[in-house]
Amino acid sequence: MNWTHEQLRKLGYRQNPDGSFSHTSTAGIPHAKPQPAPRPALDDIAKGESECKNRTTLCITRRAVSLLDADNFAGGCKPLIDQLRYAKLITDDDPGSVEIIFRQVKVATKKEEMTTVEITTQGEYEGENPKSCQDQF
């Protein structure tokens, strides 16, 4: 059905400067744009302190003949980290719950290639900071 301009006006529509018609209840109201959720402020946490007493440290060490780019190695570990979460070996993989350390060590032969995963929780050491991943080798 074709409406005349007069019929549209009677129904509450008004003509916009570009020649189109809009209803008076929505005229001039811009389309809603989704807004990102507010992000928490970044706080400086003193060295050695932690926001959560039971924060987990996850250290993934890849020993290989050839090293990967850091971003490729970290991205390739996502399925492994997700499986650790599904198996409830870590509570969550968000930065507030777990500190993830990625290390790569170059080895001479393919026989020496392996990936090790170390999970430590600060609570296991009676308030002491967990042994850092670099101190273990």
Secondary structure, 3 states (H helix, E strand, C coil): CCCCHHHHHHCCEEECCCCCEEECCCCCCCCCCCCCCCCCCCCCCCCCCCCCCCCEEEEEEEEECCCCCHHHHHHHCHHHHHHHHHCCCCCCCCCCCEEEEEEEEECCCHHHCEEEEEEEEHHHHCCCCCCCHHHHC
